Each structure stands twice: as structure tokens, then as C-alpha cells.
Amino acid sequence: MAAGQIGYGVPPSLSAKVTGSFAYLTIRDRMPTILTKAVDTIHRNKNKFFEEHGEEGISAEKQAISLLSKLRNELQTDKPLLELMDGLSDTESWNQYMQRQQRQLGDQELVSWFKSPWLYVECYMYRRIQEAICPPINNFDVFNEGKTQSFFESQQAVMALCTYLGDVQKSMEKLSENQLSEYFNKLLQVSLWGNKCDLSISAGQENSQKASPIDSLPSLQSFILVNDSNMVWLTLNSSRRPEGSGQKTADRVDIVLDNAGFELVTDLVLADFLVSSGLARHIHFHGKCFPWFVSDVTANDFQWTIRQTMAANHKWMSKSGFQWQSYLNEGIWSYHDHPFWTQPHEFCDMAADAPDLYATLQEADLVLFKGDLNYRKLTGDRAWGHAVDFCTALRGFEPAPLCSLRTLKANVQVGLQLGQGEKLSTEDPSWMTNGKYAVIQFHGPKLE
């Protein structure tokens, strides 16, 4: 079957067709709020645009506000989606994807906000925001203020985490395999719960980490619905290859990033631990080419976060920042931003639609997918039964052993035990969307 083709037994995509569904409420309420805030942010930066670009900057600001206001109206009145007209390198790919959606709908109705797959129209909104912000202000990130605020408001937690990492690293040489495994599990869970800090879910409202992340872990344990961390540990160990010193190391771990701010720091700390403990030799980070889903990491966010950490007036935080910059300078860490990550495709399409990226991921010993949007793309954002195997929902996407680290903020979840989803629905009706629950969900083609 061709990639992306709907086969027998594959459920439909989630959409806003069902009034009152989470997809419906997102498109009706959250997405227009995000557009309103984008318009406000652009307007507040009018003087900056004038100072940097003169009258051209003011003209671009007016055009962006006009286009985003029009976009908000199209969304709220369920107008047909429009083809992109900006002629960027991904424009044709987006327009082809729209035609693919139209073919699936047939001639009866046009692709529109409330009738088409939620995953597609939500991604499309962010690409239209990108289209609206034209030269000379096209490098302006409308979501930057929220991301930097989230980072600064999480300072206490960042300091606590960097101090913890420093303490672990001081005793690294003496650690037994069991102790190493215990620290690995803790930092994996810190990276998992860092995913709570998602500005697209709160429509850009302040959403930061105040408490010490390590101290919070015991109380969060019971909310992890699937915990395959042992499989992740075994994968790292089975991939470890002898080095000259006799130590064994996995060659490469890839981390497909989600949010900037505190979550990114938890990912950097985990990556530092993997390298400094000898569990991995190289880390490839994958981020977004342009501002995406309010708080997702771009290259600018990645570099800014490391610079801020280096400049901190805190011994362990600053030390961590300098270590991270050193990893980047030495090529031990690297940052990548393939355009596929800012497109609407489910990941089972990747081998056909972005074969170069799929081939890149195949070179990893382990790929960690952070967050909710990656989970929606892994599973196709479809109405799967909760007890369906994760492997089934991946629909052939298995470039390497992979693990989703995700707090639940959208109504798709697979791989649960029989009856577990129904029990949760009775006890906590909003369990799939309130960010209280999480999964560490693994699929390992090489181990099966």
C-alpha cells in the first residue's frame, strides 16, 4: 500500500466535525486566540520594525496584521483552505498536500477548517502565519516573547536541575550499572514531565516550571500510563560499542525536540548525561525551521537557550551552558531542522515524502520523540482504540528503535492495557487532554 493510503482497519483522522470534541474546541477557541495574540505582538513591535526597516517595515507590519485578521475570519467561518502563494521552498509541497486532502474528501465538499483533519488544519495555520510575515520582517518570531518568558520564569527549576546534573557527574566514574540506570530513569522522567510546559495548549498563557523537577518525580510516578523506560535502557546498552578505553557506547541518539523554555533545558540535561556517562557518543537534535505551535524549538531558540545558560549567575547552570557549547563546537552535539518537521504529514509518510530524513533517522541507535504533536504524527492523529498496539498505530514507521516521551494533551492514546482507557475515562473524563498523564512508549524494530 502507498504511504499515507488509508487501509482496512485504519480509523479516520480526528477532526472538528464532532461539535464539542477537543479538536472542535481547539479550532473554535484556542486557534483564534493564538492568531489574536500574534496580531497584538506584531502591532506592539511596530516601532522596532520602523527602526530596523523604515517605511518598508511599517508596510510589512500592516500587511501581516491584515493577512492574519483575514486568516482568523476564514477559520472562524469555516471557509475553504487556500493554497499558499509565497513561493518558498516548501510551498509546492504544502499545496500538493492540500490536493491530496481534497482527493480524499472527493467532490462533495472542499477542504476546510472544521471538516478536514485537525492535525492538517492546525499545522496549516502555523504555515499561514509564516506566509503572512513577509520581508523585510520575515525573520520576526511572533512567539518569541512567550518562549523567553517561560525560560526566565523557570530559573529556579533550571538551577536545581543543573546542580543535580553536576552532582551526578562528579561521581560518574564510581557509579555501578544499577546506579547509572537509576539516574538515567530520573533524567528521562524529568525530560518527560518537562513536556507539561506547552504554550500552544495554554494558547500562549504563562506556563513554566517553578518546583524542583527531581523532587517532583515520586508524586508523578502513578500518572505514567505506559512506562517502557527499561526497554529504552536495554536499547542503549545493546547498541553500545567498544571504544579504545574498553568502555562501550551507543553511537548516536536523536532527540526530536518539542518546546523551548524549560522543556528544552530538560532535553539538554538528558543529552549531557547520555554523553558524559558514556551511554551515547553523539546527539542529533531535530528542531523546527520556523516558529511553530507557539513554543516549539527553532535554531534561534536552541542557540539562545545555551547562551543564556552560559551567562547565568549560577555556578552549575553556567558550567552546564559552557559544556553544551563545547559539545556543539566539537561536533558531539548537532542541531538539524529538516522542513518535514514543519509539514502536516503523519510520520508513516516520511519514507516516501522525505526519504533523506528517514535515512538520517535510520542511522540512529535510538530516536526520542518529545511531546504531543510528535505523538499525533507518529499515530496519524487517528481515532485508534486505546488498547491498539503502538506498533500498529505507527503503520510501518520504524526507522530505528524509537520512544515517545509525551504528556497527554490531545485525544489519541494507544498501547494501553485492555480496559485501562475506559477506567480512566470514568475516573477523570479529561485524562487525554489535561496534561496530568504521560507515557514513555517504546517501539524497537531491531529487538523484535
VENMO-V155909 format. One record per helix or strand of 3 or more residues. SS is the DSSP state (a for helix, b for strand). FROM is the first residue (numbers start at 1). TO is the last residue. If there is no record, write none. Layout:
SS:FROM:TO ; SS:FROM:TO
This chain:
a:22:44 ; a:46:53 ; a:55:76 ; a:91:105 ; a:118:132 ; a:144:153 ; a:155:170 ; a:172:174 ; a:177:194 ; a:213:223 ; b:224:227 ; a:229:238 ; b:248:256 ; a:262:276 ; b:280:286 ; a:299:311 ; a:315:329 ; b:333:336 ; a:339:342 ; a:347:353 ; a:355:362 ; b:366:370 ; a:371:378 ; a:390:394 ; b:402:407 ; a:420:427 ; b:438:443 ; a:445:447
